[in-house]
Amino acid sequence: MPSYRVSLAVGALQPGSDPAAVLPAAADAARALATVEAWDVGVVRGQARITVRFTADADDDAHRVADAVHDAVDRLADTWGLQVTRRWGNRWHPA
């Protein structure tokens, strides 16, 4: 089963949102639809970025997971730059 990553930038929190809840919300949204392998938050070019790695049967399924992750995080914070990639060998390619 292919491994995928969904990644999105996270900005200002919505009023009343707990910063500690953003990454777990992303992982939980993916976990509801797929097997989650890992999740992380990092800084890329000065912007906070959430990444969730998961398995899915096909690209269409991966995009559904990515949409769910985006929706969950967008309820808590401003988001942009959604990317979905698929692992092929030892490299990640757009899905």
Secondary structure, DSSP 8 states (H G I E B T S, - for coil): --EEEEEEEEEEE-TT--GGGHHHHHHHHHHTTSEEEEEEEEEETTEEEEEEEEE-SSHHHHHHHHHHHHHHHHTTEEEEEEEEEEEETTEEEE-
